Amino acid sequence: MTSPRSRRLAAGCWAMLPLGVLLVSSMVLPISAAPRALGPVLAVCVAALLVAAVVIGLARLVPPHASRWMLSLTGAVGAGAAGGYTLSLVGVQFFDDISATSAWWLLPATLVAVLWGWTGYVVHGDQRPSVQQIVETIPERDRVLPAAGAADLVLPWRCDSRSGSLEGAAIFVLVVLGAAGVLVVVSGGGWLLGVLLGVGGLVAATLTWAAAEVRVLVDGDGLRVRSRRLPLTVLRVPAREVLGARAMDLDPMVWGGTGLRWLPGSTAYLGSGGPGIVVHRRSGRRLAVQLAQDEQAAVAGATALRSVAAQARVGTDSSS
């Protein structure tokens, strides 16, 4: 079985390969019909090679989950550029006018980019740590341990939370996209584009506004973070995926800032910082949710979640 390091290296080489394909095609196929396009396409492929090289070189700093997506997207961008240029050169052989090839090569180039990125994603592999490795990183008192005697269900626990930065982001998105739509219409850019910008801004602002005030709930299904303003689930962790839960003081500087944050290895919902719950998932990712109440509420929530997860594990073990 190949090691995670060799798989990442193979995925990185795959992301660099579009540059070689571009160079070969530019030497084999005549480029007199499209000399101006070679420069930008070459710059894109070189940039993709440099990004892939950096991800491989910083293997200890870039988590496997992040490197998998970065190398896949990098390879897709490079392959799309190189593939589109190569297909356009081939199309010149069948059409006298270079502009006649612009319509037909776009779809195949997109398909090449998707397949190239997907191949790199598969080659890289998941490389997630084992359950035992994840458990070893969790303090012993915060781990979920199946207890055959814990048959009584814990009553549902709930607590509210709020993020002022998300409310500010909702207003910002609404104002910016709404103003952009008005400017497009006024400048003669067309009603359709203006309406699309306005509607898109309204939808994005509404969803962001809905996530600004949530209720954190622990029941027999696990942990859910639901909006108090609209019937939407913002975050969810099934009980069977919980390996540990702890109450701790959450610092926005550690979790990427306030609001709803997605980082390599973690997801966080924070206000201005304070007591909250950190959930260790079976996938290796952590979820941090700040609560509006004090540390005792966080301790009660973490205890309830560990109990529910332990009962879910007992049920899974007995069914298997």
N, C-alpha and C positions, 0 to 999 in steps of 0.2 A: 504493500500500500504506500502510495506517495505521501510525503510529509506535507503539512500545511505550507511550509516555506517554499517547497518546490512548486506547489500548485499556484501560490501567489506569483512566483517568478514566471511560470508558464502563462498565467493570465496577463501579466505585464508585458511579456514578449508579444503576445497576441494583440494587445492594444497598440504596440509600436509598429506592427507589421504593415498597416496601411501606408506608411511612408514608403516602404520598400515597393509596395504594389504601385504606388503613384510614380516612383522613379522608373520602374520597369516599363510601365505603360507609356510614359512620356518619351522613352527611348525607342520603343518598338513602334508606336503609332505616330502618325504625323501630327504635329501640334500647330502647324501654320494657320489652321482654321480657328484656333482658340488660344492665341498666345497670351492674352491678357488674363485669362482665368487661371493660368498655372500658378502665378504668384500668390494670390489669396489661398488657393487650395493647398499649395505647398506650405504656407504659413500655418494653416490649420493642422496639417499632419505633423509638422515639426512641434507645434504646441502640444499636440496629443502625446507625442513621444516624450517630451520633457515632463509632462504631468505624470505619465506612467513611470518614468525613471525616478521621479521624486517619491512617488508612493512606494515603489520597491525599496528605494534607499532608506526610507523612514519607516521600515516595517515595524520597528519597536514602538513608534509613536502613533502610527495609524492603526486603529483597531481593525480586525479582520472584516467585521461587518461593513465598516466604512470603505476599506480598500476594495472590497468586492464590488460595491456600487460605483466607486470612483473609476476603477479600471474598466468596468463594463461600459459606463457612459463615455469615458475617454475613447475607448476603442470604437464605440458606435459613431461618435462624432468624426473621428478620423476616417473610418471606413465609409461613412456617408459622403464625405468630401471627396475622397479618392475614388470611390465607386461612381459617384455622379460625374466626375471629370472624365474618367475612363469611358463610361457609357456614352458621354457626349462626343468623345473622339471617334468611337465606333459609329455613332449615329451620323457623323459627318460623311462617312463613306457611303451612306445611302441617301442623304439629303444634300442638295446644293447649298442651301441656306442654313447657317448655324442656328438661326433663331427657330428653325423648324424642329430642332432636336430638343428644345427647352421643355416642351410639354411632355414628351414621352419618357425622358430619362428621370424625371422627378420621383415617380412612384417606384421604379426599380431601385433607385438609389436609396430611398427610404427603407425598402425591404432589405437591402444589403446591410444598412446600418443596424436595423433591428436584429437581424440574424447574427451579425458580428458581435453585437453587444451581448446577446443571449448566450452565444458560445463562450465568450469570456466569462460570463456569470457562472456558467456550468463548470468550466475549467477551474475557476478559482475555488469553488466549493463553499460550503457554509462555514466550516472551521469554527464552530461555536464550542465553547468548553463543555465538558461533560457535566452531568448533574452533580456528581461528587465534587468536582472542582469548584462549582458554584457554591455548593453547601459549605465548603471549607472556608470561603471568604465571608460567610455570615457569622456574626457572633453567636455562640452556642445558645444563649438565652433567647435569641430572636429567631431561631430555626423552627420550622414546622416539623413536628415529630408525630407520626401516626400513633394514636392512643386508643386501644381497643375499648377502654372503659369510658371514653368520652362520647356517649351516645346522645346526650341532651343538646339540642340545637341552641346556639346563642341567639338571643333576641336581636332583631335587626338594630344595627347601630348607624346613626346618621349624624352628620355635622355639615355646616355650611362653609363655603369659601368664596372669596371674591378677589378679582384682579382688576385694579384700576387701569393698568397699562393696556389691557385688552379693550376696555371701553375707549381709551384714547386712540388705540389703533383703529377701532371701528369708525370713529369720527374722521380720522385722517384718511382712511380708505374711501369713505363716502365723499368727502370733500374733494379729494384729488381726482378720483375717477369721474365724479359728477362734473367737475370743472373741465376735465379733459373732454368729456362728451359734448359739453356746451361749446368749447372752443372748436371742436371738429365741425360741428354743425354751422357755427358762425363763419368759419373760414372756408366753407364750401366743400368740406371733406365728405359730405354725404350724411343723410339722416340715419341710414342703417348703422354705420359705424358709431355714430354718436349715441344712438339708442342702445347698442350693444355695450358700450362703455358705461353708460348710465345704469343699465340693468345689472351688469356684472358688478359694478361698485355697490349697488344696493344689496345684492345677494351676499357678497363678501362681507359687507359691513353688518348685515343682519346676523350672519353666522358668528362673526367675531363678537358682536354685542351679546348674543345668546350665551356664549361661552364665558362671558365676564363674571357671571354670578351662577355658582353651581352648588349642588348638594352632593356630598360624599356619602355613599351608602354601602354598608357591609351587611350582606344577608347570606342565605344558603348558596347563592350562585357565585359569590366572591365579592369583589369591590367594583363599584360603578361610580363614575363621576358624571352626573346628569345636570343639564341646564335647568335653572329655576325659572327661566323666562320662556323657553320653548321646549317642546317634548323631544329633546335631542340628548343622546348619550355622547359625551365628550371623550371619555376614556373608560376602559373596562378591562379588568383582569379576572378571568375565571378562577374559581377556587382551586382547581386541579393544577393550575400553573404557578401557584404561590409556593415558594420554597422558604420564605422567611419574611417577616414584617417587623419593623422597629419604629419607635417614636423617637424623633430627634429634632433639633433645631435646624431649620433649613436656611442656608445662606444663599441668596441669589447669585453671588459671585462664584459659587461652586457649581451651581446648576445651570449656568448660562444666562442668568438674568430673570426678570419678572415676566409674568404672562405664561403662555403655553410654549414650552421649549422642547425641541427634539434634538438630542445630541447623540453622538456615537456611544451606544451602551446605556443610554438613559433617556427618560422622558420626564418632564417636570411641569407642574402647574403651581405657580407661586404668585403671591401678592407682593408685599414688601419684605417678606422674610419673617420667620417665626416658627412655632411648633408645627409639626406635620408628621406624616407617615411615609416611610420609605418601604416599598415592596420589592422583594427580590423574586424575579420571575424565572421559570424553568429555562427560558431562552437565553438567560444571562443578562438581560436588560433589567434596569431598575426603574421604578416609577416613584416619583416624589410628589406628594400633594400637601400643600400647606393648608392648615385649618384656621378658621376664624376664632376658635376658642383656645383655651390654654393647653398646657402640656398634658394635664390629666385626661382631656378628651382624646389627645393623640395616643396616649398609652392605652386607653380603653378601646380605641379603634384598632390598633395593632394587635391587641390581645384577642379581640373578636375575630379578626381576619385569620390569625394563626389557628384559632379553634375551628373555624369553618373549613380552612384548608386541611387541617388534620382529619376531620371527619370525612372530607371528600377523598382523602387518600385512603382511609380505611375502607370506604365504599368501593374505591377502584381496586384495591388489593383483594377484597372479598369476591368481587365480580369476576376477577381474572382467575 
